[in-house]
């Protein structure tokens, strides 16, 4: 499974889109989505919004048309009011000279600026929950930091909860409060960012951390790779879906789906071999908690 397909599957799982009917509850417990077919799910932007990681804007339409349409369709706004609101949101997300640039086309914006346009579009209707899928894809580290900082600022000022869907463990460590690690469409470990990075319980989480370079690791140490390939989601193996790639797999792992192991009130994993007492493998040991604490900014997996 490639990264795009995996991320798409993760997004559907996080949103609850995994059966013929779905129900996503936000804030007050009222369903934002309910009784919707998997293939045609209407997302009310007043409650939920998505930011794609590949800067998906329509090349042949001006930014003004794409932003104002959101307000006209979902809030019944008049064209003049929608345009003014769009200009104000563009300025809020850091687009300079928004009054002029709103009439430009996407190709006239840099990648970072197009991502800001996507964030503005997602926030126009004041959603309570924002799903951000790989929001820093294809951006250099300087622009990446600006986008993540912008999302933190907007979360604080607008009160919008953020679910960050990403493969970048550095982004996770530096910008999240809580983490949910997913494998084969299911959450296999969740906890505070500091807990998961300092004491990973699931072998998959440990493998991910062990595959990342660390500045405190001797140069001669080789990075570890997780053996095998992700499973076909249409034909999952019996028992734990990770067992074909797991060095700790036992007959029980191949036969039965694991029960949750609770390490703390905020940290648990779904694994027969998880050690709740907690000696983590080398990839997720000491100093990872400090790395996670350094920037608990946005929110992921809430």
Secondary structure in CASP SS format (residue, H / E / C, confidence):
PFRMAT SS
TARGET T0000
AUTHOR 0000-0000-0000
METHOD secondary structure of the structure
MODEL  1
X C 1.00
X C 1.00
X H 1.00
X H 1.00
X H 1.00
X H 1.00
X H 1.00
X H 1.00
X H 1.00
X H 1.00
X H 1.00
X H 1.00
X H 1.00
X H 1.00
X C 1.00
X C 1.00
X C 1.00
X C 1.00
X C 1.00
X C 1.00
X C 1.00
X C 1.00
X E 1.00
X E 1.00
X E 1.00
X C 1.00
X C 1.00
X C 1.00
X C 1.00
X C 1.00
X E 1.00
X E 1.00
X E 1.00
X E 1.00
X C 1.00
X C 1.00
X C 1.00
X C 1.00
X C 1.00
X C 1.00
X C 1.00
X C 1.00
X C 1.00
X C 1.00
X C 1.00
X C 1.00
X C 1.00
X E 1.00
X E 1.00
X E 1.00
X E 1.00
X C 1.00
X C 1.00
X C 1.00
X C 1.00
X C 1.00
X C 1.00
X C 1.00
X C 1.00
X C 1.00
X C 1.00
X E 1.00
X H 1.00
X H 1.00
X H 1.00
X H 1.00
X H 1.00
X H 1.00
X H 1.00
X H 1.00
X H 1.00
X H 1.00
X H 1.00
X H 1.00
X H 1.00
X C 1.00
X C 1.00
X C 1.00
X H 1.00
X H 1.00
X H 1.00
X H 1.00
X H 1.00
X H 1.00
X H 1.00
X H 1.00
X H 1.00
X H 1.00
X H 1.00
X H 1.00
X H 1.00
X H 1.00
X C 1.00
X C 1.00
X C 1.00
X C 1.00
X C 1.00
X H 1.00
X H 1.00
X H 1.00
X H 1.00
X C 1.00
X C 1.00
X C 1.00
X E 1.00
X H 1.00
X H 1.00
X H 1.00
X C 1.00
X C 1.00
X H 1.00
X H 1.00
X H 1.00
X H 1.00
X H 1.00
X H 1.00
X H 1.00
X H 1.00
X H 1.00
X H 1.00
X H 1.00
X H 1.00
X H 1.00
X C 1.00
X C 1.00
X C 1.00
X C 1.00
X C 1.00
X E 1.00
X E 1.00
X E 1.00
X E 1.00
X E 1.00
X C 1.00
X C 1.00
X C 1.00
X C 1.00
X C 1.00
X C 1.00
X C 1.00
X H 1.00
X H 1.00
X H 1.00
X H 1.00
X H 1.00
X H 1.00
X H 1.00
X H 1.00
X H 1.00
X H 1.00
X H 1.00
X H 1.00
X H 1.00
X H 1.00
X H 1.00
X H 1.00
X H 1.00
X H 1.00
X C 1.00
X C 1.00
X E 1.00
X E 1.00
X E 1.00
X E 1.00
X E 1.00
X C 1.00
X C 1.00
X C 1.00
X H 1.00
X H 1.00
X H 1.00
X H 1.00
X H 1.00
X H 1.00
X H 1.00
X C 1.00
X C 1.00
X E 1.00
X E 1.00
X E 1.00
X E 1.00
X E 1.00
X E 1.00
X C 1.00
X C 1.00
X E 1.00
X E 1.00
X E 1.00
X E 1.00
X E 1.00
X E 1.00
X E 1.00
X H 1.00
X H 1.00
X H 1.00
X H 1.00
X H 1.00
X H 1.00
X C 1.00
X C 1.00
X C 1.00
X C 1.00
X H 1.00
X H 1.00
X H 1.00
X H 1.00
X H 1.00
X H 1.00
X H 1.00
X H 1.00
X C 1.00
X C 1.00
X C 1.00
X C 1.00
X C 1.00
X C 1.00
X C 1.00
X C 1.00
X C 1.00
X C 1.00
X C 1.00
X C 1.00
X C 1.00
X C 1.00
X C 1.00
X C 1.00
X C 1.00
X C 1.00
X C 1.00
X C 1.00
X C 1.00
X C 1.00
X C 1.00
X C 1.00
X C 1.00
X C 1.00
X C 1.00
X C 1.00
X C 1.00
X C 1.00
X C 1.00
X C 1.00
X H 1.00
X H 1.00
X H 1.00
X C 1.00
X C 1.00
X C 1.00
X C 1.00
X C 1.00
X H 1.00
X H 1.00
X H 1.00
X H 1.00
X H 1.00
X C 1.00
X C 1.00
X C 1.00
X C 1.00
X E 1.00
X E 1.00
X E 1.00
X E 1.00
X E 1.00
X C 1.00
X C 1.00
X E 1.00
X E 1.00
X E 1.00
X E 1.00
X C 1.00
X C 1.00
X C 1.00
X C 1.00
X C 1.00
X C 1.00
X C 1.00
X C 1.00
X C 1.00
X C 1.00
X C 1.00
X H 1.00
X H 1.00
X H 1.00
X C 1.00
X C 1.00
X C 1.00
X H 1.00
X H 1.00
X H 1.00
X H 1.00
X H 1.00
X H 1.00
X C 1.00
X C 1.00
X C 1.00
X C 1.00
X C 1.00
X C 1.00
X C 1.00
X C 1.00
X C 1.00
END
